[in-house]
């Protein structure tokens, strides 16, 4: 069973509930030019997280992991762990991550944390216990890394959607999922 991100009105309600609980308001979506410091920032965060996620594979996923690709300035990390719930307390207490409870209650075999706050994010940490889920993200990332035309197309899609849904992260994510699914299907069909 694939641990895909839930979609729809219930996700919007959960995100709003989590933001209200922390007293925050979601920051607008901003797509910025690629920052060559992102891989170094990922490596530093991976090393910072290693003691909190012993034995976990920690990967850089998402647009900031694709050289040259414009992105939201938020590093996405994905860790393959034995138990998605076991490291959450340490990640909050010692790692400085926030754990949006309402949103996570909707997830199966996956947990999502952010830092420094849910309203202003510099890091997303996805915990998964399913190798196929990790591999799906890595194949998508690697396909964008290998194909400049495809990465350029994704950049256009993201910029257009960020303009249309600047203040609605869930709508932005949902709208770009058609592109992501198309690429994932093409990659899957090659294997």
ZADRENKOL-384915 format. One line per field, with one value per atom (N, C-alpha, C): atom name; residue number from 0; x, y, z. Coordinates in nm, 2 decimals. Layout:
<nodes>
name <- c(CA / ...) .
resi <- c(NUM / ...) .
c1 <- c(X / ...) .
c2 <- c(Y / ...) .
c3 <- c(Z / ...) .
</nodes>
This chain:
<nodes>
name <- c(N / CA / C / N / CA / C / N / CA / C / N / CA / C / N / CA / C / N / CA / C / N / CA / C / N / CA / C / N / CA / C / N / CA / C / N / CA / C / N / CA / C / N / CA / C / N / CA / C / N / CA / C / N / CA / C / N / CA / C / N / CA / C / N / CA / C / N / CA / C / N / CA / C / N / CA / C / N / CA / C / N / CA / C / N / CA / C / N / CA / C / N / CA / C / N / CA / C / N / CA / C / N / CA / C / N / CA / C / N / CA / C / N / CA / C / N / CA / C / N / CA / C / N / CA / C / N / CA / C / N / CA / C / N / CA / C / N / CA / C / N / CA / C / N / CA / C / N / CA / C / N / CA / C / N / CA / C / N / CA / C / N / CA / C / N / CA / C / N / CA / C / N / CA / C / N / CA / C / N / CA / C / N / CA / C / N / CA / C / N / CA / C / N / CA / C / N / CA / C / N / CA / C / N / CA / C / N / CA / C / N / CA / C / N / CA / C / N / CA / C / N / CA / C / N / CA / C / N / CA / C / N / CA / C / N / CA / C / N / CA / C / N / CA / C / N / CA / C / N / CA / C / N / CA / C / N / CA / C / N / CA / C / N / CA / C / N / CA / C / N / CA / C / N / CA / C / N / CA / C / N / CA / C / N / CA / C / N / CA / C / N / CA / C / N / CA / C / N / CA / C / N / CA / C / N / CA / C / N / CA / C / N / CA / C / N / CA / C / N / CA / C / N / CA / C / N / CA / C / N / CA / C / N / CA / C / N / CA / C / N / CA / C / N / CA / C / N / CA / C / N / CA / C / N / CA / C / N / CA / C / N / CA / C / N / CA / C / N / CA / C / N / CA / C / N / CA / C / N / CA / C / N / CA / C / N / CA / C / N / CA / C / N / CA / C / N / CA / C / N / CA / C / N / CA / C / N / CA / C / N / CA / C / N / CA / C / N / CA / C / N / CA / C / N / CA / C / N / CA / C / N / CA / C / N / CA / C / N / CA / C / N / CA / C / N / CA / C / N / CA / C / N / CA / C / N / CA / C / N / CA / C / N / CA / C / N / CA / C / N / CA / C / N / CA / C / N / CA / C / N / CA / C / N / CA / C / N / CA / C / N / CA / C / N / CA / C / N / CA / C / N / CA / C / N / CA / C / N / CA / C / N / CA / C / N / CA / C / N / CA / C / N / CA / C / N / CA / C / N / CA / C / N / CA / C / N / CA / C / N / CA / C / N / CA / C / N / CA / C / N / CA / C / N / CA / C / N / CA / C / N / CA / C / N / CA / C / N / CA / C / N / CA / C / N / CA / C / N / CA / C / N / CA / C / N / CA / C / N / CA / C / N / CA / C / N / CA / C / N / CA / C / N / CA / C / N / CA / C / N / CA / C / N / CA / C / N / CA / C / N / CA / C / N / CA / C / N / CA / C / N / CA / C / N / CA / C / N / CA / C / N / CA / C / N / CA / C / N / CA / C / N / CA / C / N / CA / C / N / CA / C / N / CA / C / N / CA / C) .
resi <- c(0 / 0 / 0 / 1 / 1 / 1 / 2 / 2 / 2 / 3 / 3 / 3 / 4 / 4 / 4 / 5 / 5 / 5 / 6 / 6 / 6 / 7 / 7 / 7 / 8 / 8 / 8 / 9 / 9 / 9 / 10 / 10 / 10 / 11 / 11 / 11 / 12 / 12 / 12 / 13 / 13 / 13 / 14 / 14 / 14 / 15 / 15 / 15 / 16 / 16 / 16 / 17 / 17 / 17 / 18 / 18 / 18 / 19 / 19 / 19 / 20 / 20 / 20 / 21 / 21 / 21 / 22 / 22 / 22 / 23 / 23 / 23 / 24 / 24 / 24 / 25 / 25 / 25 / 26 / 26 / 26 / 27 / 27 / 27 / 28 / 28 / 28 / 29 / 29 / 29 / 30 / 30 / 30 / 31 / 31 / 31 / 32 / 32 / 32 / 33 / 33 / 33 / 34 / 34 / 34 / 35 / 35 / 35 / 36 / 36 / 36 / 37 / 37 / 37 / 38 / 38 / 38 / 39 / 39 / 39 / 40 / 40 / 40 / 41 / 41 / 41 / 42 / 42 / 42 / 43 / 43 / 43 / 44 / 44 / 44 / 45 / 45 / 45 / 46 / 46 / 46 / 47 / 47 / 47 / 48 / 48 / 48 / 49 / 49 / 49 / 50 / 50 / 50 / 51 / 51 / 51 / 52 / 52 / 52 / 53 / 53 / 53 / 54 / 54 / 54 / 55 / 55 / 55 / 56 / 56 / 56 / 57 / 57 / 57 / 58 / 58 / 58 / 59 / 59 / 59 / 60 / 60 / 60 / 61 / 61 / 61 / 62 / 62 / 62 / 63 / 63 / 63 / 64 / 64 / 64 / 65 / 65 / 65 / 66 / 66 / 66 / 67 / 67 / 67 / 68 / 68 / 68 / 69 / 69 / 69 / 70 / 70 / 70 / 71 / 71 / 71 / 72 / 72 / 72 / 73 / 73 / 73 / 74 / 74 / 74 / 75 / 75 / 75 / 76 / 76 / 76 / 77 / 77 / 77 / 78 / 78 / 78 / 79 / 79 / 79 / 80 / 80 / 80 / 81 / 81 / 81 / 82 / 82 / 82 / 83 / 83 / 83 / 84 / 84 / 84 / 85 / 85 / 85 / 86 / 86 / 86 / 87 / 87 / 87 / 88 / 88 / 88 / 89 / 89 / 89 / 90 / 90 / 90 / 91 / 91 / 91 / 92 / 92 / 92 / 93 / 93 / 93 / 94 / 94 / 94 / 95 / 95 / 95 / 96 / 96 / 96 / 97 / 97 / 97 / 98 / 98 / 98 / 99 / 99 / 99 / 100 / 100 / 100 / 101 / 101 / 101 / 102 / 102 / 102 / 103 / 103 / 103 / 104 / 104 / 104 / 105 / 105 / 105 / 106 / 106 / 106 / 107 / 107 / 107 / 108 / 108 / 108 / 109 / 109 / 109 / 110 / 110 / 110 / 111 / 111 / 111 / 112 / 112 / 112 / 113 / 113 / 113 / 114 / 114 / 114 / 115 / 115 / 115 / 116 / 116 / 116 / 117 / 117 / 117 / 118 / 118 / 118 / 119 / 119 / 119 / 120 / 120 / 120 / 121 / 121 / 121 / 122 / 122 / 122 / 123 / 123 / 123 / 124 / 124 / 124 / 125 / 125 / 125 / 126 / 126 / 126 / 127 / 127 / 127 / 128 / 128 / 128 / 129 / 129 / 129 / 130 / 130 / 130 / 131 / 131 / 131 / 132 / 132 / 132 / 133 / 133 / 133 / 134 / 134 / 134 / 135 / 135 / 135 / 136 / 136 / 136 / 137 / 137 / 137 / 138 / 138 / 138 / 139 / 139 / 139 / 140 / 140 / 140 / 141 / 141 / 141 / 142 / 142 / 142 / 143 / 143 / 143 / 144 / 144 / 144 / 145 / 145 / 145 / 146 / 146 / 146 / 147 / 147 / 147 / 148 / 148 / 148 / 149 / 149 / 149 / 150 / 150 / 150 / 151 / 151 / 151 / 152 / 152 / 152 / 153 / 153 / 153 / 154 / 154 / 154 / 155 / 155 / 155 / 156 / 156 / 156 / 157 / 157 / 157 / 158 / 158 / 158 / 159 / 159 / 159 / 160 / 160 / 160 / 161 / 161 / 161 / 162 / 162 / 162 / 163 / 163 / 163 / 164 / 164 / 164 / 165 / 165 / 165 / 166 / 166 / 166 / 167 / 167 / 167 / 168 / 168 / 168 / 169 / 169 / 169 / 170 / 170 / 170 / 171 / 171 / 171 / 172 / 172 / 172 / 173 / 173 / 173 / 174 / 174 / 174 / 175 / 175 / 175 / 176 / 176 / 176 / 177 / 177 / 177 / 178 / 178 / 178 / 179 / 179 / 179 / 180 / 180 / 180 / 181 / 181 / 181 / 182 / 182 / 182 / 183 / 183 / 183 / 184 / 184 / 184 / 185 / 185 / 185 / 186 / 186 / 186 / 187 / 187 / 187 / 188 / 188 / 188 / 189 / 189 / 189 / 190 / 190 / 190) .
c1 <- c(0.08 / 0.00 / 0.09 / 0.06 / 0.14 / 0.10 / 0.19 / 0.16 / 0.16 / 0.07 / 0.06 / 0.00 / 0.02 / -0.03 / -0.18 / -0.26 / -0.40 / -0.44 / -0.55 / -0.59 / -0.74 / -0.77 / -0.91 / -0.94 / -1.07 / -1.11 / -1.07 / -1.06 / -1.02 / -0.87 / -0.79 / -0.65 / -0.64 / -0.72 / -0.73 / -0.77 / -0.87 / -0.92 / -0.81 / -0.74 / -0.63 / -0.52 / -0.48 / -0.37 / -0.41 / -0.54 / -0.58 / -0.59 / -0.63 / -0.64 / -0.50 / -0.40 / -0.26 / -0.21 / -0.23 / -0.18 / -0.25 / -0.38 / -0.45 / -0.40 / -0.37 / -0.32 / -0.19 / -0.10 / 0.03 / 0.02 / -0.10 / -0.11 / -0.05 / -0.03 / 0.04 / -0.06 / 0.00 / -0.07 / 0.02 / -0.02 / 0.06 / 0.13 / 0.26 / 0.33 / 0.29 / 0.29 / 0.26 / 0.36 / 0.32 / 0.41 / 0.50 / 0.63 / 0.72 / 0.82 / 0.83 / 0.92 / 1.05 / 1.16 / 1.28 / 1.38 / 1.48 / 1.58 / 1.66 / 1.71 / 1.79 / 1.90 / 1.92 / 2.03 / 2.14 / 2.26 / 2.36 / 2.40 / 2.36 / 2.38 / 2.29 / 2.18 / 2.08 / 2.15 / 2.23 / 2.29 / 2.37 / 2.44 / 2.53 / 2.44 / 2.33 / 2.23 / 2.17 / 2.14 / 2.08 / 2.18 / 2.31 / 2.41 / 2.43 / 2.42 / 2.44 / 2.32 / 2.20 / 2.08 / 2.08 / 2.12 / 2.13 / 2.22 / 2.34 / 2.43 / 2.37 / 2.30 / 2.24 / 2.13 / 2.06 / 1.95 / 2.00 / 2.12 / 2.17 / 2.16 / 2.19 / 2.18 / 2.03 / 1.94 / 1.80 / 1.73 / 1.79 / 1.74 / 1.84 / 1.89 / 2.00 / 1.96 / 2.05 / 2.02 / 1.93 / 1.88 / 1.78 / 1.86 / 1.80 / 1.85 / 1.79 / 1.87 / 1.81 / 1.85 / 1.75 / 1.77 / 1.72 / 1.78 / 1.73 / 1.64 / 1.51 / 1.41 / 1.35 / 1.26 / 1.19 / 1.28 / 1.22 / 1.28 / 1.42 / 1.44 / 1.57 / 1.68 / 1.65 / 1.74 / 1.78 / 1.72 / 1.75 / 1.83 / 1.95 / 2.04 / 1.97 / 1.97 / 1.91 / 1.76 / 1.69 / 1.54 / 1.50 / 1.42 / 1.36 / 1.27 / 1.26 / 1.18 / 1.13 / 1.04 / 1.02 / 1.14 / 1.19 / 1.31 / 1.30 / 1.25 / 1.23 / 1.29 / 1.39 / 1.45 / 1.36 / 1.34 / 1.26 / 1.36 / 1.35 / 1.43 / 1.33 / 1.37 / 1.29 / 1.38 / 1.33 / 1.41 / 1.33 / 1.40 / 1.34 / 1.37 / 1.27 / 1.28 / 1.20 / 1.23 / 1.16 / 1.02 / 1.01 / 0.88 / 0.86 / 0.76 / 0.74 / 0.71 / 0.66 / 0.62 / 0.74 / 0.82 / 0.93 / 1.01 / 1.06 / 1.15 / 1.08 / 0.95 / 0.88 / 0.92 / 0.91 / 0.94 / 1.08 / 1.18 / 1.31 / 1.33 / 1.26 / 1.27 / 1.21 / 1.11 / 1.04 / 1.13 / 1.17 / 1.24 / 1.39 / 1.46 / 1.60 / 1.63 / 1.53 / 1.56 / 1.50 / 1.41 / 1.34 / 1.24 / 1.19 / 1.08 / 0.94 / 0.85 / 0.71 / 0.64 / 0.54 / 0.46 / 0.31 / 0.27 / 0.13 / 0.04 / -0.03 / -0.10 / -0.22 / -0.30 / -0.42 / -0.38 / -0.28 / -0.24 / -0.19 / -0.10 / -0.04 / -0.14 / -0.25 / -0.35 / -0.41 / -0.40 / -0.46 / -0.36 / -0.23 / -0.13 / -0.12 / -0.09 / -0.07 / 0.07 / 0.15 / 0.28 / 0.38 / 0.34 / 0.42 / 0.40 / 0.50 / 0.49 / 0.55 / 0.50 / 0.55 / 0.58 / 0.70 / 0.74 / 0.80 / 0.80 / 0.86 / 0.93 / 1.02 / 1.09 / 1.12 / 1.13 / 1.11 / 0.97 / 0.88 / 0.73 / 0.65 / 0.53 / 0.44 / 0.40 / 0.41 / 0.38 / 0.50 / 0.62 / 0.74 / 0.83 / 0.84 / 0.91 / 1.04 / 1.15 / 1.27 / 1.31 / 1.25 / 1.27 / 1.14 / 1.13 / 1.02 / 1.09 / 1.05 / 1.10 / 0.99 / 1.01 / 0.91 / 0.97 / 0.90 / 0.94 / 0.85 / 0.92 / 0.84 / 0.90 / 0.82 / 0.86 / 0.85 / 0.83 / 0.81 / 0.91 / 1.00 / 1.10 / 1.04 / 0.93 / 0.87 / 0.83 / 0.79 / 0.75 / 0.88 / 0.99 / 1.11 / 1.16 / 1.16 / 1.21 / 1.13 / 1.00 / 0.91 / 0.96 / 0.99 / 1.04 / 1.18 / 1.26 / 1.40 / 1.39 / 1.31 / 1.30 / 1.25 / 1.15 / 1.10 / 1.21 / 1.28 / 1.40 / 1.50 / 1.54 / 1.64 / 1.60 / 1.48 / 1.43 / 1.44 / 1.41 / 1.42 / 1.57 / 1.66 / 1.80 / 1.85 / 1.80 / 1.85 / 1.80 / 1.69 / 1.62 / 1.60 / 1.68 / 1.67 / 1.53 / 1.49 / 1.36 / 1.24 / 1.25 / 1.15 / 1.15 / 1.27 / 1.29 / 1.24 / 1.27 / 1.22 / 1.06 / 1.01 / 0.86 / 0.80 / 0.86 / 0.82 / 0.83 / 0.94 / 0.96 / 0.84 / 0.81 / 0.70 / 0.57 / 0.54 / 0.42 / 0.41 / 0.52 / 0.53 / 0.51 / 0.57 / 0.56 / 0.42 / 0.36 / 0.22 / 0.13 / 0.14 / 0.06 / 0.08 / 0.21 / 0.24 / 0.17 / 0.16 / 0.09 / -0.06 / -0.11 / -0.25 / -0.30 / -0.21 / -0.25 / -0.15 / -0.11 / 0.00 / -0.03 / -0.16 / -0.20 / -0.27 / -0.26 / -0.32 / -0.23 / -0.15 / -0.05 / -0.11 / -0.23 / -0.29 / -0.33 / -0.39 / -0.44 / -0.31 / -0.21 / -0.08 / -0.03 / -0.02 / 0.03 / -0.06 / -0.19 / -0.29 / -0.28 / -0.27 / -0.26 / -0.14 / -0.02 / 0.10 / 0.11 / 0.02 / 0.02 / 0.00 / -0.07 / -0.09 / 0.04 / 0.13 / 0.26 / 0.34 / 0.34 / 0.42 / 0.37 / 0.24 / 0.19 / 0.23 / 0.23 / 0.27 / 0.41 / 0.50 / 0.64 / 0.66 / 0.59 / 0.61 / 0.56 / 0.45 / 0.40 / 0.50 / 0.56 / 0.66 / 0.78 / 0.83 / 0.94 / 0.91 / 0.79 / 0.75 / 0.74 / 0.69 / 0.67 / 0.80 / 0.91 / 1.04 / 1.10 / 1.05 / 1.10 / 1.03) .
c2 <- c(-0.12 / 0.00 / 0.12 / 0.22 / 0.34 / 0.44 / 0.51 / 0.61 / 0.75 / 0.77 / 0.90 / 1.00 / 1.13 / 1.24 / 1.25 / 1.26 / 1.27 / 1.41 / 1.41 / 1.53 / 1.57 / 1.69 / 1.73 / 1.82 / 1.84 / 1.93 / 1.89 / 1.76 / 1.72 / 1.76 / 1.76 / 1.80 / 1.95 / 2.03 / 2.17 / 2.20 / 2.13 / 2.15 / 2.11 / 2.00 / 1.95 / 2.06 / 2.11 / 2.21 / 2.33 / 2.38 / 2.50 / 2.48 / 2.36 / 2.33 / 2.34 / 2.27 / 2.27 / 2.42 / 2.50 / 2.63 / 2.72 / 2.70 / 2.77 / 2.73 / 2.61 / 2.56 / 2.63 / 2.65 / 2.71 / 2.87 / 2.92 / 3.07 / 3.13 / 3.04 / 3.09 / 3.10 / 3.16 / 3.18 / 3.13 / 3.05 / 3.00 / 3.11 / 3.10 / 3.19 / 3.17 / 3.27 / 3.25 / 3.17 / 3.10 / 3.02 / 3.11 / 3.08 / 3.16 / 3.06 / 3.08 / 3.00 / 3.09 / 3.04 / 3.12 / 3.04 / 3.11 / 3.05 / 2.95 / 2.85 / 2.75 / 2.81 / 2.76 / 2.81 / 2.70 / 2.72 / 2.62 / 2.58 / 2.65 / 2.61 / 2.50 / 2.47 / 2.37 / 2.24 / 2.18 / 2.05 / 2.05 / 2.16 / 2.17 / 2.18 / 2.26 / 2.27 / 2.13 / 2.06 / 1.92 / 1.84 / 1.84 / 1.75 / 1.79 / 1.92 / 1.96 / 1.91 / 1.92 / 1.88 / 1.73 / 1.66 / 1.51 / 1.47 / 1.54 / 1.50 / 1.54 / 1.65 / 1.70 / 1.59 / 1.53 / 1.44 / 1.29 / 1.26 / 1.12 / 1.07 / 1.14 / 1.09 / 1.07 / 1.14 / 1.13 / 1.02 / 0.98 / 0.88 / 0.77 / 0.71 / 0.61 / 0.50 / 0.47 / 0.36 / 0.40 / 0.52 / 0.56 / 0.60 / 0.57 / 0.63 / 0.77 / 0.87 / 1.01 / 1.06 / 1.10 / 1.15 / 1.29 / 1.36 / 1.49 / 1.47 / 1.51 / 1.49 / 1.63 / 1.63 / 1.75 / 1.84 / 1.96 / 2.04 / 2.10 / 2.12 / 2.17 / 2.07 / 1.94 / 1.84 / 1.83 / 1.91 / 1.91 / 2.03 / 2.02 / 2.13 / 2.21 / 2.34 / 2.43 / 2.45 / 2.37 / 2.38 / 2.49 / 2.59 / 2.68 / 2.60 / 2.66 / 2.58 / 2.67 / 2.62 / 2.69 / 2.67 / 2.77 / 2.76 / 2.68 / 2.55 / 2.46 / 2.33 / 2.28 / 2.16 / 2.04 / 1.95 / 1.83 / 1.71 / 1.65 / 1.53 / 1.42 / 1.30 / 1.18 / 1.08 / 1.02 / 0.92 / 0.79 / 0.68 / 0.55 / 0.49 / 0.47 / 0.43 / 0.30 / 0.23 / 0.11 / 0.14 / 0.24 / 0.28 / 0.43 / 0.47 / 0.62 / 0.70 / 0.64 / 0.71 / 0.72 / 0.62 / 0.61 / 0.74 / 0.80 / 0.91 / 1.05 / 1.05 / 1.18 / 1.27 / 1.21 / 1.29 / 1.35 / 1.27 / 1.32 / 1.43 / 1.41 / 1.51 / 1.65 / 1.64 / 1.76 / 1.82 / 1.74 / 1.79 / 1.83 / 1.74 / 1.77 / 1.83 / 1.80 / 1.84 / 1.97 / 2.03 / 2.15 / 2.15 / 2.03 / 2.01 / 2.03 / 2.07 / 2.07 / 1.95 / 1.90 / 1.78 / 1.82 / 1.86 / 1.89 / 1.77 / 1.77 / 1.65 / 1.61 / 1.71 / 1.69 / 1.63 / 1.69 / 1.65 / 1.50 / 1.48 / 1.35 / 1.24 / 1.28 / 1.18 / 1.12 / 1.19 / 1.14 / 1.06 / 1.05 / 0.97 / 0.83 / 0.74 / 0.60 / 0.57 / 0.51 / 0.46 / 0.58 / 0.70 / 0.81 / 0.92 / 1.00 / 1.11 / 1.23 / 1.35 / 1.47 / 1.57 / 1.63 / 1.73 / 1.84 / 1.96 / 2.08 / 2.16 / 2.25 / 2.34 / 2.46 / 2.58 / 2.59 / 2.59 / 2.64 / 2.64 / 2.59 / 2.56 / 2.52 / 2.64 / 2.76 / 2.88 / 2.92 / 2.91 / 2.95 / 2.83 / 2.76 / 2.64 / 2.66 / 2.60 / 2.59 / 2.45 / 2.35 / 2.21 / 2.13 / 2.03 / 1.93 / 1.80 / 1.72 / 1.59 / 1.49 / 1.40 / 1.30 / 1.17 / 1.10 / 0.97 / 0.87 / 0.77 / 0.66 / 0.52 / 0.42 / 0.29 / 0.19 / 0.25 / 0.17 / 0.20 / 0.11 / 0.13 / 0.18 / 0.13 / 0.17 / 0.31 / 0.37 / 0.51 / 0.59 / 0.56 / 0.63 / 0.62 / 0.50 / 0.48 / 0.56 / 0.57 / 0.66 / 0.80 / 0.86 / 0.99 / 1.01 / 0.91 / 0.91 / 0.90 / 0.82 / 0.81 / 0.94 / 1.00 / 1.13 / 1.23 / 1.24 / 1.34 / 1.31 / 1.18 / 1.15 / 1.17 / 1.15 / 1.18 / 1.33 / 1.42 / 1.56 / 1.60 / 1.53 / 1.56 / 1.52 / 1.42 / 1.36 / 1.43 / 1.51 / 1.56 / 1.71 / 1.80 / 1.94 / 1.99 / 1.93 / 1.98 / 1.95 / 1.83 / 1.79 / 1.89 / 1.91 / 2.00 / 2.14 / 2.19 / 2.32 / 2.32 / 2.21 / 2.21 / 2.21 / 2.14 / 2.14 / 2.28 / 2.35 / 2.48 / 2.57 / 2.56 / 2.64 / 2.61 / 2.48 / 2.44 / 2.50 / 2.48 / 2.53 / 2.69 / 2.76 / 2.90 / 2.95 / 2.88 / 2.91 / 2.88 / 2.77 / 2.73 / 2.82 / 2.85 / 2.94 / 3.08 / 3.13 / 3.25 / 3.24 / 3.12 / 3.10 / 3.06 / 2.99 / 2.95 / 3.00 / 3.12 / 3.17 / 3.16 / 3.16 / 3.15 / 3.03 / 2.92 / 2.80 / 2.68 / 2.64 / 2.54 / 2.40 / 2.37 / 2.24 / 2.24 / 2.35 / 2.36 / 2.36 / 2.42 / 2.42 / 2.28 / 2.21 / 2.07 / 1.98 / 2.00 / 1.91 / 1.94 / 2.06 / 2.10 / 2.05 / 2.04 / 2.00 / 1.84 / 1.78 / 1.63 / 1.56 / 1.63 / 1.57 / 1.56 / 1.66 / 1.65 / 1.54 / 1.54 / 1.44 / 1.30 / 1.27 / 1.14 / 1.10 / 1.20 / 1.17 / 1.12 / 1.19 / 1.16 / 1.02 / 1.00 / 0.87 / 0.76 / 0.77 / 0.67 / 0.64 / 0.74 / 0.72 / 0.65 / 0.68 / 0.62 / 0.47 / 0.45 / 0.31 / 0.23 / 0.28 / 0.20 / 0.16 / 0.23 / 0.20 / 0.08 / 0.04 / -0.07 / -0.19) .
c3 <- c(0.00 / 0.00 / 0.00 / -0.09 / -0.10 / 0.00 / 0.06 / 0.16 / 0.10 / 0.01 / -0.06 / 0.03 / 0.00 / 0.07 / 0.06 / 0.17 / 0.16 / 0.09 / 0.03 / -0.04 / 0.00 / -0.03 / -0.02 / 0.10 / 0.12 / 0.23 / 0.37 / 0.40 / 0.53 / 0.56 / 0.45 / 0.47 / 0.50 / 0.43 / 0.45 / 0.60 / 0.65 / 0.78 / 0.88 / 0.86 / 0.95 / 0.95 / 0.83 / 0.83 / 0.90 / 0.88 / 0.95 / 1.10 / 1.14 / 1.29 / 1.35 / 1.28 / 1.33 / 1.34 / 1.23 / 1.23 / 1.35 / 1.36 / 1.47 / 1.61 / 1.63 / 1.76 / 1.79 / 1.69 / 1.71 / 1.70 / 1.67 / 1.66 / 1.54 / 1.44 / 1.32 / 1.20 / 1.10 / 0.97 / 0.86 / 0.77 / 0.67 / 0.58 / 0.56 / 0.48 / 0.33 / 0.25 / 0.11 / 0.04 / -0.06 / -0.14 / -0.23 / -0.22 / -0.30 / -0.37 / -0.50 / -0.57 / -0.60 / -0.56 / -0.57 / -0.67 / -0.72 / -0.80 / -0.72 / -0.79 / -0.72 / -0.64 / -0.52 / -0.43 / -0.42 / -0.47 / -0.47 / -0.33 / -0.23 / -0.09 / -0.04 / -0.11 / -0.06 / -0.03 / -0.12 / -0.09 / 0.04 / 0.06 / 0.18 / 0.31 / 0.29 / 0.41 / 0.44 / 0.33 / 0.35 / 0.43 / 0.38 / 0.44 / 0.59 / 0.62 / 0.76 / 0.84 / 0.79 / 0.86 / 0.87 / 0.77 / 0.78 / 0.90 / 0.91 / 1.02 / 1.15 / 1.16 / 1.28 / 1.33 / 1.23 / 1.26 / 1.29 / 1.24 / 1.26 / 1.40 / 1.51 / 1.64 / 1.68 / 1.62 / 1.65 / 1.57 / 1.46 / 1.37 / 1.35 / 1.45 / 1.43 / 1.34 / 1.24 / 1.15 / 1.03 / 1.03 / 0.93 / 0.80 / 0.69 / 0.56 / 0.55 / 0.53 / 0.52 / 0.39 / 0.31 / 0.17 / 0.15 / 0.05 / 0.01 / -0.11 / -0.09 / -0.19 / -0.23 / -0.32 / -0.35 / -0.44 / -0.47 / -0.57 / -0.53 / -0.40 / -0.36 / -0.38 / -0.41 / -0.44 / -0.58 / -0.67 / -0.81 / -0.85 / -0.88 / -0.92 / -1.03 / -1.01 / -1.11 / -1.11 / -1.03 / -1.03 / -0.93 / -0.98 / -0.88 / -0.79 / -0.66 / -0.56 / -0.45 / -0.37 / -0.24 / -0.16 / -0.09 / -0.01 / 0.12 / 0.10 / 0.21 / 0.17 / 0.26 / 0.23 / 0.27 / 0.18 / 0.20 / 0.23 / 0.34 / 0.38 / 0.40 / 0.35 / 0.38 / 0.45 / 0.56 / 0.63 / 0.63 / 0.59 / 0.60 / 0.74 / 0.82 / 0.96 / 0.98 / 1.09 / 1.13 / 1.17 / 1.25 / 1.31 / 1.30 / 1.23 / 1.20 / 1.33 / 1.43 / 1.55 / 1.65 / 1.65 / 1.76 / 1.77 / 1.66 / 1.68 / 1.69 / 1.69 / 1.69 / 1.81 / 1.93 / 2.05 / 2.05 / 2.01 / 2.01 / 1.90 / 1.79 / 1.68 / 1.73 / 1.81 / 1.86 / 1.97 / 2.07 / 2.19 / 2.16 / 2.09 / 2.06 / 1.92 / 1.83 / 1.69 / 1.65 / 1.74 / 1.70 / 1.60 / 1.57 / 1.47 / 1.54 / 1.46 / 1.50 / 1.43 / 1.51 / 1.46 / 1.45 / 1.33 / 1.32 / 1.34 / 1.45 / 1.50 / 1.41 / 1.38 / 1.30 / 1.16 / 1.10 / 0.97 / 0.98 / 1.07 / 1.09 / 1.12 / 1.19 / 1.22 / 1.09 / 0.98 / 0.85 / 0.77 / 0.82 / 0.74 / 0.79 / 0.69 / 0.72 / 0.68 / 0.77 / 0.74 / 0.71 / 0.75 / 0.72 / 0.83 / 0.86 / 0.95 / 0.89 / 0.92 / 0.86 / 0.97 / 0.97 / 1.07 / 0.99 / 1.06 / 1.00 / 1.10 / 1.05 / 1.14 / 1.07 / 1.13 / 1.27 / 1.32 / 1.23 / 1.27 / 1.15 / 1.18 / 1.07 / 0.98 / 1.03 / 0.96 / 0.87 / 0.93 / 0.85 / 0.85 / 0.74 / 0.73 / 0.65 / 0.71 / 0.63 / 0.60 / 0.68 / 0.66 / 0.68 / 0.59 / 0.60 / 0.62 / 0.72 / 0.74 / 0.73 / 0.63 / 0.60 / 0.66 / 0.75 / 0.80 / 0.73 / 0.67 / 0.61 / 0.66 / 0.66 / 0.69 / 0.58 / 0.46 / 0.34 / 0.23 / 0.20 / 0.10 / -0.03 / -0.07 / -0.20 / -0.20 / -0.09 / -0.08 / -0.10 / -0.03 / -0.04 / -0.19 / -0.25 / -0.38 / -0.48 / -0.46 / -0.55 / -0.55 / -0.44 / -0.43 / -0.49 / -0.47 / -0.52 / -0.68 / -0.73 / -0.88 / -0.94 / -0.87 / -0.92 / -0.92 / -0.81 / -0.80 / -0.91 / -0.92 / -1.01 / -1.16 / -1.19 / -1.33 / -1.36 / -1.26 / -1.28 / -1.29 / -1.21 / -1.22 / -1.36 / -1.42 / -1.55 / -1.67 / -1.66 / -1.77 / -1.75 / -1.81 / -1.80 / -1.86 / -1.97 / -2.02 / -1.93 / -1.86 / -1.77 / -1.65 / -1.60 / -1.48 / -1.52 / -1.64 / -1.68 / -1.69 / -1.74 / -1.74 / -1.60 / -1.51 / -1.37 / -1.31 / -1.34 / -1.29 / -1.34 / -1.47 / -1.52 / -1.45 / -1.43 / -1.36 / -1.22 / -1.15 / -1.01 / -1.00 / -1.09 / -1.09 / -1.12 / -1.22 / -1.25 / -1.13 / -1.07 / -0.96 / -0.84 / -0.81 / -0.70 / -0.72 / -0.84 / -0.87 / -0.85 / -0.88 / -0.87 / -0.73 / -0.65 / -0.52 / -0.41 / -0.43 / -0.34 / -0.19 / -0.15 / -0.01 / 0.02 / -0.06 / -0.03 / -0.06 / 0.04 / 0.02 / -0.03 / 0.03 / 0.00 / -0.15 / -0.20 / -0.34 / -0.43 / -0.39 / -0.47 / -0.48 / -0.37 / -0.37 / -0.45 / -0.43 / -0.51 / -0.66 / -0.70 / -0.84 / -0.91 / -0.84 / -0.90 / -0.90 / -0.83 / -0.83 / -0.96 / -1.06 / -1.19 / -1.26 / -1.25 / -1.31 / -1.25 / -1.12 / -1.04 / -1.08 / -1.08 / -1.12 / -1.26 / -1.36 / -1.49 / -1.50 / -1.43 / -1.43 / -1.36 / -1.25 / -1.18 / -1.26 / -1.34 / -1.43 / -1.54 / -1.59 / -1.70 / -1.65 / -1.53 / -1.47 / -1.44 / -1.38 / -1.34 / -1.47 / -1.58 / -1.70 / -1.76 / -1.73 / -1.78 / -1.71 / -1.59 / -1.51 / -1.53) .
</nodes>
